Amino acid sequence: MMERQEYNAPGYDVFKKQVKKLTGLDLNSYKHQIHRRVHMLMDRWKITAYEEYFRTIRENDLKLREFLDYLTINVSEFFRNPPKWTELREIILPELIARRGRRQIKIWSAGCATGEEPYSLAILSLEERLSARQPVLASDIDAGALALAKKGHYLKRQLLNVPPDLLEKYFTPEEKETYRVRNEVKGQVAFQRLNLVEDVFDSGFDLILCRNVVIYFSSETKVLLYNKFLRALSPGGYLLVGSTEQIFDYKKIGFESAGAFLYRRPEG
């Protein structure tokens, strides 16, 4: 394992710039842990030079996939943390429907990885009869993860939180303990490659989910991102973050607390 002082070596600076140009992932936006993961994988592959490291991920798609998965931890499941989905269905969505109507609600899964979260939102939208004219926006920086998401094939273990009636209604069983998301669900999602730190956001969202995405971001990057989310929300809109991503300065940013790990843009 490289010593910590190597993390700021000139060779590593060049490597970070190359990775950003290749993938859009800015390693400087993350805390120290992400740099440790970069070097742990480097050691695992028995690579000692940054030039060889970059050449490996540039020329080998499987290595690039492993690199991005290891850093961004693209592991998820449908209806992850079920109590929050119950809260969305029983409290948040009814309040938004009463205020905005079923045809106007705009939802975004920011950092959607391989699609489990936006497809969960799509199922929720179908169950609540929200309009397909406003498909769930699903964004991620990882083009490979988005490609997998669009295919919509998942292992049975990723569906453990899906109630049996919804599993039968919205999934088709396939070989080897896998399931395919039905086209009805796919039609409720619009996938887009997006860099949360650098790209401009759309606006007018009523609900944004950004869970287990910013855990490795630096404090400065988190503040930048939460300010962008605030501006992207409609007045009265909600931001749901992960269970390890509490926003301590939410009032300073402009949010009000709406529950555990749930924040609201004030109206007016």
For each residue, the residues with C-beta under 8 A, 3 or more apart:
1: 39 40 43
2: 6 7 39 42 43
3: 6
4: 7
5: 8 9
6: 2 3 9 12 39
7: 2 4 12 32 35 39
8: 5 12 13
9: 5 6 12 13
10: 13 14
11: 14 15 49 50 51
12: 6 7 8 9 15 16 50
13: 8 9 10 16 17
14: 10 11 17 18 50
15: 11 12 18 19 50 53 54
16: 12 13 19 20 26 27 28
17: 13 14 20 21
18: 14 15 21 22 54 58
19: 15 16 22 23 25 27 54 57
20: 16 17 23 24 25 26 27
21: 17 18
22: 18 19 54 57 58 64
23: 19 20 64 68 141 142
24: 20 141 193 195 198
25: 19 20 68 71 72 141 142
26: 16 20 29 30 195 197 198
27: 16 19 20 30 34 35 38
28: 16
29: 26 197 217 218 221
30: 26 27 33 34 35 216 217 218 221
31: 34 216 217 218
32: 7 35 36
33: 30 36 37 216
34: 27 30 31 37 38 71 216
35: 7 27 30 32 38 39
36: 32 33 39 40
37: 33 34 40 41 70 71
38: 27 34 35 41 42 71
39: 1 2 6 7 35 36 42 43
40: 1 36 37 43 44
41: 37 38 44 45 66 67 70 71
42: 2 38 39 45 47 48 53
43: 1 2 39 40 46 47
44: 40 41
45: 41 42 53 56 63
46: 43
47: 42 43 52 53 56
48: 42 52
49: 11 52 53
50: 11 12 14 15 53 54
51: 11 54 55
52: 47 48 49 55 56
53: 15 42 45 47 49 50 56 57
54: 15 18 19 22 50 51 57 58
55: 51 52 58 59
56: 45 47 52 53 59 60 63
57: 19 22 53 54 60 63 64 67
58: 18 22 54 55 64
59: 55 56
60: 56 57 63 64
61: 64 65 144
62: 65 66
63: 45 56 57 60 66 67
64: 22 23 57 58 60 61 67 68 144
65: 61 62 68 69 144
66: 41 62 63 69 70
67: 41 57 63 64 70 71
68: 23 25 64 65 71 72 74 142 144 145
69: 65 66 72 73 74 75 145
70: 37 41 66 67 73
71: 25 34 37 38 41 67 68
72: 25 68 69 113 141 142 145
73: 69 70 212
74: 68 69 113 114 142 145
75: 69 113
76: 80 113 114 116 117 158 212
77: 80 116 157 158 159 160 161
78: 116 119 120 154 158 159 161 162
79: 82 85 120 161 162
80: 76 77 116 117 120 161 211
81: 84 85 211 243
82: 79 85 86 161
83: 86 87
84: 81 87 88 240 261
85: 79 81 82 88 89 120 124 161
86: 82 83 89 90
87: 83 84 90 91 92 259 262
88: 84 85 91 92 93 124 207 240
89: 85 86 92 93 124 127 128
90: 86 87 93 94
91: 87 88 94 95
92: 87 88 89 95 96 207 238 262
93: 88 89 90 96 97 105 124 128 130 207
94: 90 91 97 98
95: 91 92 98 99
96: 92 93 99 100 105 206 207 238
97: 93 94 100 101 102 105 128 130
98: 94 95
99: 95 96 236
100: 96 97 104 105 206
101: 97 104 105
102: 97 105 128 129 130 131
103: 130 131 133 134
104: 100 101 131 134 206
105: 93 96 97 100 101 102 130 131 134 206 207
106: 134 137 204 205 206 207 234
107: 121 125 134 136 137 205 206 207 208 209
108: 136 137 138 139 202 205 207 208 209 232
109: 112 117 118 121 136 137 138 139 209
110: 139 194 196 208 209 210 213 229
111: 139 140 141 196 210 211 212 213
112: 109 115 117 118 138 139 140 145 146 149 191
113: 72 74 75 76 116 117 140 142 145 149
114: 74 76 145 148 149
115: 112 118 119 138 145 146 148 149 150 152 181 189 191
116: 76 77 78 80 113 119 120 154 158
117: 76 80 109 112 113 120 121 138 209 211
118: 109 112 115 121 122 136 137 138 149 189 191
119: 78 115 116 122 123 149 152 181 185 186 189
120: 78 79 80 85 116 117 123 124
121: 107 109 117 118 124 125 136 188 189 209
122: 118 119 125 126 135 136 185 186 188 189
123: 119 120 126 127 166 170 185
124: 85 88 89 93 120 121 127 128
125: 107 121 122 128 130 132 136 188
126: 122 123 129 130 170 184 185 188
127: 89 123 124 166
128: 89 93 97 102 124 125
129: 102 126
130: 93 97 102 103 105 125 126 134
131: 102 103 104 105 134
132: 125 135 187 188
133: 103
134: 103 104 105 106 107 130 131
135: 122 132 187 188 189 190
136: 107 108 109 118 121 122 125 188 189 190
137: 106 107 108 109 118 190 192 202 205
138: 108 109 112 115 117 118 146 149 189 190 191 192
139: 108 109 110 111 112 191 192 193 194 196
140: 111 112 113 145 146 149 191 193 194
141: 23 24 25 72 111 193 194 195 196
142: 23 25 68 72 74 113 145 146
143: 146 147 193
144: 61 64 65 68 147 148
145: 68 69 72 74 112 113 114 115 140 142 148 149
146: 112 115 138 140 142 143 149 150 191 193
147: 143 144 150 151
148: 114 115 144 145 151 153
149: 112 113 114 115 118 119 138 140 145 146 152 191
150: 115 146 147 186 191
151: 147 148
152: 115 119 149 180 181 185 186
153: 148 174 178 179 180 181
154: 78 116 158 159 178 179 180 181
155: 158 159 177 178 179
156: 159 160 177 178 179
157: 77 160 177
158: 76 77 78 116 154 155
159: 77 78 154 155 156 162 167 171 179
160: 77 156 157
161: 77 78 79 80 82 85
162: 78 79 159 166 167 171
163: 166 167
164: 167 168
165: 168 169
166: 123 127 162 163 169 170
167: 159 162 163 164 170 171 179
168: 164 165 171
169: 165 166
170: 123 126 166 167 181 182 184 185
171: 159 162 167 168 179 180 181 182
172: 179 180 182
173: 178 179
174: 153 178 179 180
175: 178
176:
177: 155 156 157
178: 153 154 155 156 173 174 175
179: 153 154 155 156 159 167 171 172 173 174
180: 152 153 154 171 172 174
181: 115 119 152 153 154 170 171 185 186
182: 170 171 172 185 186
183: 186 187
184: 126 170 187 188
185: 119 122 123 126 152 170 181 182 188 189
186: 119 122 150 152 181 182 183 189
187: 132 135 183 184
188: 121 122 125 126 132 135 136 184 185
189: 115 118 119 121 122 135 136 138 185 186
190: 135 136 137 138
191: 112 115 118 138 139 140 146 149 150
192: 137 138 139
193: 24 139 140 141 143 146
194: 110 139 140 141 199
195: 24 26 141 198 199
196: 110 111 139 141 199 210 213 225 228
197: 26 29 221 224 225
198: 24 26 195
199: 194 195 196
200:
201: 228 229 231 232
202: 108 137 205 232
203: 231 232 233 234
204: 106 232 234
205: 106 107 108 137 202 208 232 233 234 237
206: 96 100 104 105 106 107 233 234 236 237 238
207: 88 92 93 96 105 106 107 108 237 238 240
208: 107 108 110 205 229 232 233 237 238 239 240
209: 107 108 109 110 117 121 240
210: 110 111 196 213 214 225 229 239 240 241 242
211: 80 81 111 117 240 241 242 243 245
212: 73 76 111 215 242 244 245
213: 110 111 196 210 242 245
214: 210 217 221 222 225 241 242 245
215: 212 242 244 245
216: 30 31 33 34
217: 29 30 31 214 221 222 225
218: 29 30 31 221 222
219: 222 223
220: 223 224
221: 29 30 197 214 217 218 224 225
222: 214 217 218 219 225 226 247
223: 219 220 226 227 249 253
224: 197 220 221 227 228
225: 196 197 210 214 217 221 222 228 229
226: 222 223 229 230 239 247 250 253 255
227: 223 224 230 231 253 254
228: 196 201 224 225 231 232
229: 110 201 208 210 225 226 232 233 239
230: 226 227 233 239 253 254 255 265
231: 201 203 227 228
232: 108 201 202 203 204 205 208 228 229
233: 203 205 206 208 229 230 237 238 239 265
234: 106 203 204 205 206 237 265
235: 265 266 267 268
236: 99 206 264 265 266 267
237: 205 206 207 208 233 234 264 265
238: 92 96 206 207 208 233 258 262 263 264 265
239: 208 210 226 229 230 233 255 262 263 264 265
240: 84 88 207 208 209 210 211 261 262 263
241: 210 211 214 245 246 247 261 262 263
242: 210 211 212 213 214 215 245 261
243: 81 211 260 261
244: 212 215
245: 211 212 213 214 215 241 242 261
246: 241 261
247: 222 226 241 250 253 255 263
248:
249: 223 252 253
250: 226 247 253 255 256 257 263
251: 254 255 256
252: 249
253: 223 226 227 230 247 249 250
254: 227 230 251 265 266
255: 226 230 239 247 250 251 263 264 265 266
256: 250 251 263 264 265 266
257: 250 262 263 264
258: 238 262 263 264
259: 87 262
260: 243
261: 84 240 241 242 243 245 246
262: 87 92 238 239 240 241 257 258 259
263: 238 239 240 241 247 250 255 256 257 258
264: 236 237 238 239 255 256 257 258
265: 230 233 234 235 236 237 238 239 254 255 256
266: 235 236 254 255 256
267: 235 236
268: 235
